[in-house]
Amino acid sequence: MKKTFRLTHEKIQPARLMEAIKNEVRKYLKRERAKALPADADFWDFACRYGVDAASSKSIHVAEIDVYLNQAETQKLESFYLEIIAKPGYRTAKPTSED
């Protein structure tokens, strides 16, 4: 998903728009996680980017999406860019402590 979301509408309040955006993001994540994994992958990982526009977007973790969406609402931005790309994830062994 690569999309610029608008937070201004002549009839819909910004809080309702933000609820709709969060719902759309959650539905997208759920839909992508439900897809069949490649044979060697352990889980679906997501490469996420957030910014005022596509050119100034920066990488964020998927768990931080709600934080950035709330910031956009409190800063009263007119629009923001959100990119979420699914990619196969691979688990790594936890490092053992030498203590």
N, C-alpha and C positions, 0 to 999 in steps of 0.2 A: 504494500500500500504506500503510495507516494501521493500525498494530498495536501493542499492548502485549505485550511478550514477558516471560514469567516465567522466572526463573533458579532457581527452587526446584521440586523434584519429589521425591516420597517414594522413588522407586526409581532415578532417573537422576541421575548426577553432574553438577554444574554445568559442568564442562569439556566434557562430551558435549553438554549442552544448548546451550552456546555454539557448538560446531561445527555443530550442526543449524541454529541461527539464522543463522550466517554463510553456510551453504550455501543456506538459503532466500532470503537477501538477494541472493546472487550469481545464483541462478536467476531471481529476479524481474528483476534488472537485465539479464540476458542476454535474457530473454523480451521485455522492453520495447524493447531495442535492435534486436531482430529484426523488430519491426513496421514496416510501410511508413511512410515519412516523408511529411509533407505536401509538396506540390509546391515550395513556396518555402523549405523548411527544409534546413539543411545536416547536422544531426545531432540525436540525442535528448539533451536536457539534463535534469537532474533537480533538482527543488527538494526538499531534504532538511531534516528537523527531527529533533532528538534531545532527550530529556529524561527526567526521572524519571516525569513524567506529561504528558498532552497540554497542560495549561494552562501548564506551566513549560518547555515545549520551546523550543529556540532553533535558528535556521537554521545548517546546516553544509554544507560542500562534500561532494559525493559521494565524493571521494577520502579523506575523513576518517572515513568510516563505520567502518572496521575499528579505527581508533584509539579511537573512542568505545565500540565494543563491547568492546575490551580493557580500557578503563577501567571499564566496568560490571562486568566479571568480577573485576578486581583490587579494586574497592571492595565487592565481594560484595553488590551490590544484589539485592533480591528480584525487582524487575521494572523495565523501562524502556520508554519509548515511542519508536517509530521511524516516521517518515513519509517516504515516497519517492514523489514525484509526477513522472511523465514530462511533459516539455513540449518543443516544437520549439526547437532551438537555431540561432542564426544567427552565422556567422563575421563578424568585423570585421577590417578592414585593420590590419596591424601599424603602429605609429607609426614613422616614419622618424627617425633621429637627425640632428641638425643639425651634428654634429662634422665 
